[in-house]
Amino acid sequence: MKEYQLHRHILCIDLKSFYASVECAVRGLDPFKTPLVVADRGRGGGSIVLAVSPYLKAKGLPSRCRIHEIPEDLPIIFAKPRMSLYLEFSTRIIEIYLRFISEDDLHIYSIDEAFLDVTSYLNYYRMTDLELAKRILSTVLEETKIHATCGIGPNLLISKLALDLESKKAPDFIAKWGYEDIEHKLWPVTPLSEMWGIGHNMQRNLNALGLYRVGDIAHYDRLKLKKRFGILGEELYFHTHGIDMSLIQDRLKMKPGRKSYGIGQTLFHDYYVPDIFQIMLEMVDDVCRRLRHNRVGAKTIALGIGYSKSVGGGFSRQITIEHPTANEKAICDLCLHLFKANYEGDPIRRIHVSVTNLEKRRYYPYSLFEDAEAILKEERLFSTIDRIKETHGKNVINRASSELESSTVKARNERIGGHNA
């Protein structure tokens, strides 16, 4: 069984500068010769750039920055984000993958990245994994005009490392690694955050132990890593040796239920009391709609507030109640409680509301101090609103307060993932 897990043929495919490449494709432009940026200039110079073309990346422009950070001497083509278009392209490309392999051997990692286990198909196609990777990438390019990069390895981890650390610089955008490549290709990597799975916080903690290259972790005491970081420390040790026993097929079998629902937004300008309460209520509406749709209630409610960059900081607090709820008023009251207990009066630029500790709702345990009839009436009302929105669109019916200048709900309802649809 271990041999089966250790020696697979995995392709990790990434669509190069995906959003920017899609915008170039629909315009008939070459992304390697076009200075295109995907960003909404209508939201001001502080708006986040979602993607830049490979041409601009080659000139040193980061793929994630603010509009005002782009050099003014570049003849930039600005493309307003169109998330529905990017989803359409992503779907077309996934359909191409499924011509070559079964759905059971495909793991969609993100809108622009996927893992393909081609182990069982090489004899059928009479190709090596490298040859099949080239065939798939050329098909994607021919049919969608989107360039892709690919890492190939004997497991999920190594294919991803080959993708991130070598393929994007390779002439044909393909890199193949084996276990024998770990020592001379992975171990010299520094800073540590260059390795998949190590974030900046973990890097800081590892640096404090005197570990600066991936090889330093590989030669560190495994038990000390486990004692310091728990199971993640032990997993990290094995990963620095290229060991990963997970299978795409196993991931597909593990269909865990949703563990949380949340929504966050960066505000267009600084908010204060009482306008921030309008935003909070609209976000609670969104979270509660998802709770009702999935017939679950939440026992833990969390509120996060980020202050304006001029002052910095903020807070994130949560509260746990005895019985799960999907009631709008109850959850909003809890968010207000957390807000009033922690807010320091500074200008607010970001807010996040989330619910966790979910349970299936079977009955509601009314207390002696609650109006059961009013709660049932409210639940029927919101369930009716949910059905109307699902049939006719999210903006067909909203609270009257959505007409206030402070409201953002209409604009959010017209977006996908917080961006223009």
C-alpha positions in Angstrom: 0.0 0.0 0.0 2.8 2.4 0.9 4.5 1.7 -2.5 1.2 2.6 -4.1 1.1 5.9 -2.3 4.8 6.8 -2.6 5.2 6.3 -6.3 2.4 7.9 -8.3 2.5 10.2 -11.3 0.9 13.5 -10.3 0.6 16.6 -12.4 0.0 19.9 -10.6 -1.2 22.4 -13.2 -1.4 26.2 -12.6 -3.0 28.6 -15.1 -0.4 31.3 -15.6 -1.5 34.8 -14.3 -5.0 33.5 -14.8 -7.2 36.5 -14.5 -4.9 38.7 -16.6 -4.4 35.9 -19.2 -8.2 35.6 -19.6 -8.5 39.3 -20.2 -5.7 39.1 -22.8 -7.3 36.1 -24.4 -10.7 37.8 -24.9 -8.9 40.8 -26.3 -6.7 38.8 -28.7 -3.6 40.0 -26.9 -0.3 38.2 -26.1 0.0 38.2 -22.3 3.8 38.0 -22.6 3.8 41.3 -24.5 0.9 43.1 -23.0 1.1 45.4 -19.9 -2.3 44.5 -18.5 -3.5 44.8 -14.9 -6.8 43.4 -13.5 -8.1 46.0 -11.0 -11.1 48.2 -10.6 -9.8 51.8 -10.9 -13.3 53.0 -10.0 -12.6 52.0 -6.4 -9.7 54.4 -6.0 -5.9 54.2 -6.0 -6.0 51.9 -2.9 -7.9 49.2 -4.8 -6.1 45.8 -4.8 -4.6 44.5 -8.0 -5.9 41.0 -8.6 -3.5 40.0 -11.3 -0.8 41.3 -13.6 0.2 39.9 -17.0 3.3 37.8 -17.3 4.8 40.8 -19.2 4.5 43.0 -16.1 5.7 40.2 -13.8 8.9 39.9 -15.9 9.4 43.6 -15.3 9.2 43.1 -11.5 5.7 44.2 -10.8 4.2 42.0 -8.1 1.0 40.2 -8.8 -0.6 41.6 -5.6 -0.2 45.3 -4.9 -2.3 48.5 -4.9 -3.1 50.6 -7.9 -1.2 53.5 -6.6 2.0 51.4 -6.3 2.1 50.8 -10.1 4.8 53.0 -11.8 3.1 55.8 -13.7 5.5 55.5 -16.6 4.1 52.2 -17.7 1.4 52.2 -20.5 -1.0 50.1 -18.4 -4.2 48.5 -19.8 -6.6 48.3 -16.8 -9.2 45.5 -16.9 -12.1 45.6 -14.5 -12.4 42.2 -12.8 -15.1 39.9 -14.3 -15.4 36.9 -12.0 -18.1 35.2 -13.9 -15.9 35.3 -17.0 -13.0 33.7 -15.1 -15.2 31.0 -13.7 -16.4 30.3 -17.2 -12.8 29.8 -18.5 -12.0 27.7 -15.4 -14.9 25.4 -16.1 -13.9 25.0 -19.7 -10.3 24.1 -18.7 -11.6 21.6 -16.1 -13.7 20.0 -18.9 -10.4 19.6 -20.9 -8.8 17.8 -17.9 -11.7 15.5 -17.7 -11.2 14.4 -21.3 -7.9 12.9 -20.3 -8.7 11.5 -16.8 -11.6 10.5 -14.6 -13.2 12.9 -12.1 -12.0 10.5 -9.4 -8.4 11.3 -10.3 -8.8 15.1 -10.3 -8.6 17.5 -7.4 -9.5 21.1 -8.0 -7.2 23.1 -5.6 -8.4 26.6 -6.7 -9.9 28.4 -9.6 -6.6 28.3 -11.4 -4.8 25.2 -10.0 -5.5 21.5 -10.1 -3.9 18.1 -9.3 -4.2 15.3 -11.8 -3.3 11.7 -10.9 -2.3 10.2 -14.3 -0.8 7.0 -12.9 -3.5 4.7 -14.4 -3.6 6.4 -17.8 0.0 6.3 -19.0 -0.3 2.8 -20.5 -3.6 3.7 -22.1 -2.1 6.8 -23.8 1.3 5.1 -24.3 2.9 8.2 -23.0 5.2 9.2 -20.2 3.8 11.6 -17.6 5.9 14.4 -19.1 4.5 13.7 -22.6 0.9 13.6 -21.3 1.5 16.9 -19.4 2.7 18.5 -22.6 -0.4 17.2 -24.4 -2.8 18.6 -21.8 -1.1 22.0 -21.6 -1.0 22.3 -25.4 -4.8 21.4 -25.6 -5.6 24.1 -22.9 -3.6 26.7 -24.8 -5.0 25.8 -28.2 -8.7 25.9 -27.1 -8.6 28.7 -24.5 -5.4 30.7 -25.3 -4.4 30.3 -21.7 -0.8 29.4 -20.9 -0.3 26.9 -18.0 2.6 25.6 -15.9 3.0 22.1 -14.6 4.9 20.4 -11.8 5.3 16.6 -12.0 6.1 14.4 -9.1 5.6 11.0 -7.4 3.2 12.5 -4.8 1.0 15.6 -4.4 3.6 17.5 -2.4 6.5 17.0 -4.7 4.4 17.9 -7.8 3.4 21.2 -6.1 7.0 21.9 -5.1 8.2 21.3 -8.6 5.4 23.7 -9.9 6.2 26.5 -7.4 10.0 26.3 -7.4 11.0 25.4 -10.9 8.3 25.0 -13.6 7.4 28.7 -13.7 11.0 29.5 -14.7 11.4 26.5 -17.1 11.4 27.2 -20.9 8.4 24.9 -21.5 6.8 25.7 -18.1 7.1 22.1 -17.0 9.3 20.7 -14.2 9.6 17.1 -13.1 11.0 16.1 -9.7 11.6 12.8 -8.0 12.6 12.0 -4.4 16.3 12.2 -5.5 15.8 15.9 -6.3 14.7 16.9 -2.8 18.3 17.3 -1.4 19.7 19.6 -4.1 16.5 21.4 -5.3 14.4 21.8 -2.1 16.9 21.9 0.8 18.8 25.0 -0.4 15.5 27.0 -0.6 15.4 30.2 1.5 13.5 32.1 2.8 11.4 29.3 4.3 8.1 30.9 3.2 9.1 30.0 -0.4 8.2 26.4 0.4 4.5 25.5 0.1 3.0 25.1 3.5 5.2 27.5 5.4 3.6 30.9 6.0 5.4 34.0 7.4 4.4 33.3 11.0 5.8 29.8 10.8 8.9 31.1 9.1 9.4 33.5 12.0 9.1 30.8 14.5 11.4 28.5 12.6 14.0 31.3 12.2 13.9 31.7 16.0 15.1 28.1 16.3 18.0 28.9 13.9 16.4 27.3 10.9 16.7 29.4 7.7 16.9 26.9 4.8 14.6 24.0 4.2 17.5 21.7 4.7 17.9 23.0 8.2 14.4 21.7 9.0 15.2 18.4 7.3 18.2 17.9 9.6 16.5 19.1 12.8 15.3 16.8 15.5 11.8 15.6 14.4 10.6 15.0 18.0 11.6 18.6 19.0 9.6 19.9 16.0 6.6 17.9 17.1 7.0 19.1 20.7 7.2 22.7 19.6 4.6 22.8 16.9 2.5 19.6 17.5 1.5 17.4 14.6 2.2 20.2 12.1 5.9 20.2 13.2 6.2 16.5 12.5 4.4 16.8 9.2 6.7 19.7 8.2 9.7 17.5 8.9 8.4 14.8 6.6 7.5 17.3 3.9 11.1 18.6 3.9 12.1 15.1 2.9 9.5 15.0 0.2 7.2 12.5 2.0 3.5 12.9 1.6 1.2 9.8 1.8 -2.1 11.6 0.8 -3.9 10.5 -2.3 -6.3 12.5 -4.5 -8.7 9.6 -4.3 -8.8 9.7 -0.5 -9.4 13.4 -0.5 -12.5 12.9 -2.7 -13.9 10.3 -0.2 -13.6 12.6 2.8 -16.5 14.9 2.2 -16.6 16.8 5.4 -19.5 19.0 6.3 -19.1 22.7 6.3 -17.5 23.8 9.6 -18.2 27.5 9.4 -19.7 30.3 7.5 -18.3 33.8 7.3 -18.1 37.0 5.4 -15.7 39.9 5.5 -15.2 43.1 3.6 -12.8 45.9 3.3 -14.8 49.1 3.4 -14.5 51.9 0.8 -13.8 54.5 3.5 -13.5 54.8 7.2 -16.7 53.9 9.2 -17.7 54.9 12.7 -20.7 54.3 15.0 -23.6 54.2 14.1 -23.0 53.5 10.4 -20.9 50.4 11.1 -24.0 48.8 12.7 -25.7 48.9 9.3 -22.8 47.0 7.7 -22.8 44.5 10.6 -26.5 43.8 10.2 -26.2 43.2 6.5 -23.4 40.7 7.0 -25.4 38.9 9.7 -28.2 38.7 7.2 -25.9 37.0 4.7 -24.5 34.5 7.3 -28.0 33.6 8.6 -29.3 33.0 5.1 -26.6 30.4 4.6 -27.4 28.8 8.0 -31.0 28.5 7.1 -30.3 27.2 3.6 -28.2 24.4 5.1 -30.6 23.8 8.1 -27.9 24.3 10.7 -27.5 26.6 13.6 -24.3 28.1 15.2 -23.2 28.0 18.8 -20.1 30.2 18.3 -20.3 33.7 16.8 -17.2 35.7 16.0 -16.7 39.4 15.1 -13.5 40.9 13.7 -12.8 44.6 13.3 -9.8 46.1 11.6 -9.0 49.8 12.1 -7.8 52.2 9.4 -4.2 52.0 8.4 -3.6 55.4 10.0 -4.1 53.9 13.4 -3.6 50.2 12.8 -4.8 47.2 14.9 -8.3 46.1 15.7 -9.7 43.1 17.5 -11.2 39.7 16.9 -13.5 38.2 19.5 -16.0 35.3 19.7 -18.7 34.1 22.1 -20.2 30.7 22.5 -23.8 30.1 23.5 -25.5 27.0 24.8 -27.9 26.2 22.0 -27.3 26.6 18.2 -29.2 29.4 16.5 -29.8 30.8 13.0 -31.9 33.7 14.3 -30.9 37.1 12.9 -31.7 39.1 15.9 -29.9 36.7 18.3 -26.7 36.7 16.2 -26.8 40.4 15.6 -27.2 41.1 19.3 -24.2 38.9 20.1 -22.1 40.8 17.5 -23.2 44.1 19.0 -22.2 42.8 22.5 -18.7 41.9 21.2 -18.4 45.2 19.4 -19.4 47.4 22.4 -17.1 45.4 24.7 -14.0 45.9 22.6 -14.4 48.9 20.3 -12.0 51.8 21.1 -13.6 54.5 18.9 -11.0 54.3 16.0 -12.0 54.6 12.3 -13.0 51.1 11.0 -11.8 49.9 7.6 -12.5 46.1 7.7 -15.2 44.0 9.3 -15.7 40.2 9.5 -18.6 38.1 10.8 -18.4 34.4 11.1 -20.2 31.5 12.8 -18.7 28.1 13.8 -19.5 25.1 16.0 -22.4 24.3 13.7 -25.2 21.7 14.5 -28.2 20.5 12.6 -31.3 22.4 13.9 -34.0 20.0 15.2 -35.9 22.2 17.6 -35.5 25.6 19.2 -35.3 25.6 23.0 -37.3 28.8 23.9 -36.6 30.4 27.2 -39.2 31.9 29.5 -38.1 35.3 28.4 -38.5 34.9 24.7 -41.6 35.4 22.5 -41.9 32.1 20.8 -44.6 33.3 18.4 -42.5 36.3 17.3 -39.4 34.1 16.7 -41.4 31.7 14.6 -43.0 34.6 12.6 -39.5 36.0 12.0 -38.2 32.7 10.8 -41.1 32.2 8.4 -40.5 35.7 7.1 -36.8 35.2 6.4 -37.4 31.8 4.8 -39.9 33.4 2.4 -37.3 36.2 1.6 -34.7 33.5 1.0 -36.9 31.8 -1.6 -37.6 35.1 -3.4 -33.9 35.9 -3.6 -33.0 32.4 -4.9 -35.7 32.7 -7.6 -35.3 36.4 -8.7 -31.9 37.5 -7.5 -30.3 38.8 -4.3 -31.2 42.4 -4.9 -34.9 41.9 -5.7 -35.7 42.3 -2.0 -33.6 44.0 0.7 -34.1 45.8 4.0 -35.2 49.5 3.6 -31.9 50.5 5.2 -30.1 49.2 2.1 -31.0 52.6 0.5 -28.9 54.4 3.1 -25.6 55.9 1.9 -23.7 53.7 4.5 -25.1 50.4 3.1 -22.9 48.2 0.9 -25.3 45.2 0.5 -26.5 46.1 -3.1 -22.9 46.5 -4.3 -21.8 43.2 -2.7 -24.8 41.3 -4.1 -23.6 42.2 -7.6 -20.2 40.8 -7.0 -18.6 37.3 -6.9 -16.0 36.8 -4.2 -16.1 40.5 -3.5 -15.2 41.4 -7.0 -17.1 42.6 -10.1 -19.0 39.7 -11.6 
